[in-house]
Amino acid sequence: MKLKALITSTLLLLFLALMFVAQTGNSSAAAARSLSFTNTPLLRPDGNSEPAISIAGNGQMALSGLSWLTFGTNYWTGAFGSTPTYQGVMDATLQKQGKRVLGGGDADIDLGSTGALHASTLIFLVNPQFNAYQLGVSAITCPNGASPGFTSSNCTSQIIDTTGADRQWVTSDAAHVYISYHDSGNSTLIHLQRSDDDGYTWQKVASPVVGQGGATGDATFNNDQGPIVADPLTHNVYDIYAAGEAGIQKAKSANFNNIYVSRSTDMGKTWTATLVYHAPLFTALNNIFPSLAVDPKNGKLYATWSDAHAVYFSTSSNQGSTWSAAVKVSASPATTAIFPWVAAYNGTVDVVYYGTTAASDDDSSAVWNTYLAQTTNDGANFAQSVVSNRPNHFGVICVEGTGCAQGTRNLLDLFEVAINPQNGKAAVIYTDDTISKTSTGDPLPQVVLALQK
């Protein structure tokens, strides 16, 4: 009888455990892990926010930040493990006749396998009277990238579009370089340009959104675009975006409740969009941008996004044709987590985000830190670590862009993580608005480089 009771009790416990897993199976977040980081503020008198980072195969880093007090995109280079060297303003030499060109609206950078640095920045083309402007996209190519002895005088800078473009991203596959951006003035559709000579000349190719049936209708005037990603293994190109539902949300809400990844197998000529995740109507999955990474060693894809409460994750092992069920990444004390970004290399996937114990990003008492969650089994388990060595923001973090109240958008809209191919360690570049102040006493945001020890 005792043995039978023991077996019955064991089976009952096993059943309850399985039921618990079934009910909470959309969460793979774990408790804090012992990953540790060195944190180095890259202090500038003009301040910086919304940083980007890329790491080449030789461990050389390229980093950028948007100047807080002046118009321009600041740029640093250095070897992983070192304090990067400031190289100046990367979009300072851009010119257009009859306009004054100001940089630093947005920026993204890519260190290609050819050794070249590819960058794209959002620019403001201002009229001579300085009372009107339009947005444009730049393409910057530097042949020696972030290698020792780098000099920005070798860079070629040009303006590739001036039709009201917005939020651009850059990626590369050998000498093929891609820049995607929004048409902010007409349809918010995603435009794409490709260079076949390492970023020196450009041609327009097809949009990742157009020609996708209902997905096109959902996304027209109705999407937020994340990064474009090129896979050096398959040579596919992928673009991730959040979109609403046409006829229901459009013109009523910018809470986009679907995550799509669009794939091109012919260098951007044609695209196929696949739904990664669907949430109930009016659920905002654009907090701010969804993010996407490809593991260059095996071609697996990893998507991540935030619903303003938690960060979620999905993976594809068949070039984006199908996607795994979404799992929750963030965990306590990151009760609220936003601004996700993802990097992948050789089976290691790192997801970063800003997190707080507060129940909402609108909580004026929120204390924010920077977190990294790592998985080595495609999201079956995540281990969460604190990246920042001190809180990097206090109070509200607004995700409404230029509609945000003063002081709530000091971190702007994103930050990034990259993995060093030489040792598999993470480099995170994030914004901290608690370090310094302006001459008037307002917070002066600075970017901080955190390197995994």
TASUL-V291302 format. One record per helix or strand of 2 or more residues. SS is the DSSP state (helix for helix, strand for strand). FROM is the first residue (numbers start at 1). TO is the last residue. If there is no record, write none. Layout:
BEGIN
SS&FROM&TO + SS&FROM&TO
END
This chain:
BEGIN
helix&2&23 + strand&37&42 + strand&48&55 + strand&60&67 + strand&73&79 + strand&85&89 + strand&99&102 + strand&107&111 + strand&117&126 + strand&133&142 + helix&152&154 + strand&155&161 + strand&165&173 + strand&176&183 + strand&190&195 + strand&203&205 + helix&214&219 + strand&223&230 + strand&237&243 + strand&258&264 + strand&272&278 + strand&291&294 + strand&301&306 + strand&311&316 + strand&327&328 + strand&336&345 + strand&348&356 + strand&367&375 + strand&383&386 + strand&393&394 + helix&401&403 + strand&416&419 + strand&426&437 + strand&443&452
END
